[in-house]
Amino acid sequence: MIRNLCYKRDIAIFHETMIISLNNAQSSMTGRQEQMGRSSFILHHKARQHFWEGVGALSLKTFFHGQSFYTVGRGYHAVDDTSYLILNHEQPYAITLESETPVESFCIFFAAGVAEEVQRSLVTPTDRLLDNLDIPHTAPILFFERTYPHDDLVSPALLQLRSALLHKRYEQGWLEESFHEIVQRLLQAHQRVYKEVESLPALRVTTREEVYRRLYRARDYACALFDQPVTLADMAYVAGLSPNHFLRLFKQVFHQTPHQYLITKRLEHARQLLVQTERSITDICFAVGFESLGSFSWLFRQRIGNSPEAYRLQESPKK
């Protein structure tokens, strides 16, 4: 366990930090950069503030009881209790966490080549694996870097691993098997995504993949900054497309305009605040990014079926 750490490129104020490695049962935080890509490990900590910037390994990011923000090139991703983020090997990024209460991070970093090794074991016939252990390496796997809602494939294995660590109910052999299981599930999720990619209106496979990456990068940007005045031009810039081209593709893929997506996110958050807090309607209106109380109330009634006041009375727990 390490507390109150501060050093040049990894600035953190931790309540409790633990790095679990497949090579060492437990190692120090200062070895994190050296471990990147060389071995698989878990970074599990609680913090109110955290900043790190550098080049990472293939990793899966999750957070509980709060959220953290990742800057990846032009992209900007928010990760919280509802989602996980995948970043590829050797991807430069920065993470920022600022919270009034402790936020729990549970991030898994995979050694270089692990995903490709697991992929080879899944697609290579057993007789070839038995006859030749030195099968040539496949091309590097590039996952689609975006936030994914918690699902029925990756999330159960992830949450099981987190629970085992929280209760200290694990052995090194089981830990290694769990890493391979999660990589296998990530690859299966990757195949699911390819089915979405195949539906995009583009002739070449590589074009469809690039369009998908850019559109999700822009959607994640809007999701992370939904309470800010995000414009069509902002999202188009993040996607690296002209506003007109971006608008057309966004509608084709997500079946709504960028503005409609932002409205949906703002209303979802407003509903949570109405039920979980005692903040005023006006305060909630501006806190989630609406420009006026009138437009907020009208859109809320149109989408939800009740006024914000009526929704709060109906949905709030009875005292």
N, C-alpha and C positions, 0 to 999 in steps of 0.2 A: 504494500500500500504506500502511496506517495501523497503528500499534502502540500498545498501552497507552493506550487512550482512556478518558476519564471525563468525563461532563457530566451536567447536572441530571436529565433524564428518560430518559437512555439510558446506563446504567452497564455497562461491559464491560471485561473483561481479555482482549485478543485476542492470539493468536499471529500471525495474518495476516488482514487484512480487505480485501475488494475489493468495490466497488460498480460494476457494469457497467450503464450506462444506454443506452437507444436514442438518446438525444439527445447524450450525451457518451460516448466510449468508456470513460472511467473518471472517477469523481467522488469527492468526499470523503465520509466518514461523517457529517459534520456537516450535509450537505445531505439526509440521508435523509428527515427529516420534511417538508421543503419539496417533495421529489419525490413524496411519497405522493399517488397519484391523478392527478398532472399528467403523468407519463411512466412508461413501463414500465422496470423495472430489476431486476437480480439482486443480492441481498446474499449474498455467499459469504465465509465466515470460519471460523476455528477458534478455539475458546475453551474454557476450563475453567469460567469464570463469566460469566454474562450476564443482565442484567435490562433490560427495556424495557416501557413502559406507554404506551398512547395509542390513537388511532383510526387504523386502517390502511386500505389499499386492498385490492381483490380480490387475493388472494395464495394461493400454493401453497407449503406448508412441507415441507421434507424435512431429515432429519438422518442422519449416518453416524458410526459408531464411538461411539455413545452415544445419549442421548435428551434431549429438552427438553420442558417442560411449559407448556401454554397455559391461562390462565384466561379464559373467555369467558362473562360473565354468571354463571349458576349452573353452567355447564359447566366441565369440567376434562379436558384432552386430553394424552396422552403421544404424542410422535412420535419414532420411531426408525428403524433401518435397514429395517424391514418395512413402513412405511406412509408416507402423505403426508396432510397436513391442508389443507382448503380453508376460507378465511375470506372473507366477502363484503366488498364496498366499504363503507367508513364503519363497520365493525364495531369497537367498542372491545374491546381485549384486553390482556392482560399475558403476557409470556413470561419464564420463569425457567429458567436452566440452571446446575446445580451438578455438577461432575464432577472426579474426581481426575486424569483424563487428557483431552487435547484432544478436543472433539467438533466435527465439521465440519457446518456448516449450509449449506444451499443453498436459498434462498428466492426465489421469483419474485413480483414485484409488478407488477400490470397497471394501466395508465392507466385512468381512469374512462371507461366507454363502450366499451372495446375488445371485451368479450364480446358486447355488444349489436350492435356493428358487424359482428362475425364472424357472429353469428346471422342478421342481416339478409341477408348475402351468401349464406348457405346456404339460406335459405327463400324469397328473392325471385326470381321468374323473371328470366332473363338479359335479356330484352327490356326489362323495367322498369328494371333496373340500367343498361342502355345509354341509355335515353331520359331517365332522371331520376336524377341522382346525389344529389339532396336528398330521398330517400325519408324520410317521417316516422319518428322514432325509435320503437322498440318499448319496451314496458314493461321496467323494470330486471330483469335476471335474478338471481334469488336461488338460489345453489347450496345444497345441503344441507351445512351446516357439520358435518363429522364427519371422523374419520380413515378413510382408505381403504387397504386392503392394496394393496401394489404389484401392478400388473395388466399385461395385455398391450396396453393402449390408451394410457394416459397415461405410464406409467413408462418405456417404451423411449425416447420423445422426450425425457423429462426427463433420463434417464441419458446420452443422447447429448450433450445440451447441457452437462451437467456435465463430461463427459469432454473436450469441446472447450475449455472454459474452463480445466480443469486443465492441459491440454497447450498452451494458448494457440494453438489452431488454429481461429480463427474470424475472420470479417470482419463489419463492421457490417451489410451487406446480408443475409448469412446469419443473423445474430443476429435481425434483425427478422422474417425469414421463420419462424424457429424459434419466436418468440413467438406468431405467428399460428397456427402448426401446433399448438402446445400448447393454445391457447385452443379451437381447433376440437375437439381430442381431449377437453378438459374438457367441452365441450358434449355430445359423444357419450356420455361417461360419465354426464353428467347425465340423458340420456334413458334410459340403462340403469337408473338409480336409479328413475325414474318407473315403470318396470315393476314394481319392488318395491312402490312406493307404491300402485299400482292394486290390489294383492292384499290390502291392509289392509281389515279389516271395519268400514268406515264408509260412510255414504251419500254425503256431499258430498266433492268433490275437495279442497277447502280443509281439511276436517277430517282427511282421510287424510294430507295433507301435514304438518299440524301434529303429528299423532300420531307420524308417522315421525321428524320432527325431535326431538321430546321423548324418544322411546325411544332413539334413537341417542345423544343427549346424555347420557342416563343410563348407557348401555352404555359409552360412552367414559370416563365418570367412573369406573366400576367397573374398566375395563381399566387406567386410569392409576394406580389406588389398590388394585390387587388384593392387595397385600401388607399392606394395612391392614384393620382390622375394619369393612368396609363393610356396612351393614345395609340391609334392604329399605326402611326409612323414609328412609334417606339417599338411595337411588336414586330413590324416589318423589318426594322433595322436589326433586331436580335436574330431574326430568321435569315437575314441577308438577302431579302427579296424586296421588290418594289411594292408599295402599299397596295396597288391594284391586284398584282399577281398574288400577294400574300392573302388578301381578302378572299379572292376566288378560291384558292387552294384550301384555306382554313374552313370555308363553308362546305367544300366538297368532302373534306375528311371528317370534320366534327359536327356537321349538320346544324351549325349555328354560326352566327357572325362573332368576331372577337368581342364586340361590345355586349352581345347577348351572353357570352361566356362570362364576362366580368360581372354583369348584373346577377347572374346565377350564383357566382361565388360570394358576392356581397350579401345577397339575400340569405344564403346558407349561414353565413357568419352572423348576420343580424338575428336570425332565428335562435341561434345558440345564446347570444348575448341577452335576448329578451327573456329566455327561460332561466339562464344560469346566473344572471346578475340583476341588480336593481337599478342599473343606469337608466337615465331618462331616455325617452324615445328620440329626442333631438340629439342627445349625445351619441347614441348608437348610430343614428343616421349618418352623422359626419365621421364617426370612427371607422365605419366600413367603406367609406369612399364616395357616398352620394353627395351631390352638389347642393341639394335643397331638400327640405323636409317634405315639401309637396310631391316631388317626384318619387321620393322614397315611399311615402304612404300609398301613392297611386300604384306603383309597381308592386309593392308588397301585397296589396289587396288583389291586384290582377293575377299575380302568380300563385299566391298562397291561399287566397279565398277569404281572408279576414283582414281587418286593419291590424297594425302592430299592437295596439292596445288590446283588442279582442283576442288576438293570438296569445299574448302574454297571460291574460286571465284564464284562457282555456288550457294552456299547456303547462303553466307553472305548477310545481308540486303544491298540493293542498297542505296548509299549515294547521 
